[in-house]
Amino acid sequence: MPHITPEVIGAKVILRGIHLDLTDAMKAVFNEKAARLLRHEPRIDRIRIELELDKTKTSQAHFIAKGHIEIGGPDIVASVDSDDAYKSVDLLADKLDGLLRKRHSELKDKRHHPHGVDIGAPLPKAI
């Protein structure tokens, strides 16, 4: 298992705050969560994490965390929301981790248990 250095995290992780400024503590937590995802799947090309402060629905602060993992094949996208910024990012990391695990197990199952192809018409006879 490769060691995830801060340089690798800096090259592969993009953090963005929408309607709020990200503090150094928030960035450190985000990078820690992204490092966990990179340890599980080293073939990840890039992880984008956006934290949005939404005050339109209620007078209280509401945080929406969106994650986008760029990886070979279809990208993995997830979104969660809560009333706490750190809780949102924690829930997002758990959700992305679950999606990565699901993708891995599906690929592993497909590799170990290939399925036959159904052809609707009979094959022509070779002459």
Secondary structure by P-SEA (a helix, b strand, c coil): cccccaaaaaacbbbbbccccccaaaaaaaaaaaaaaaaacccccbbbbbbbbbccccccbbbbbbbbbbcccbbbbbccccccaaaaaaaaaaaaaaaaaaaaaaaaaaaabbbbbbbcbbbbbcc
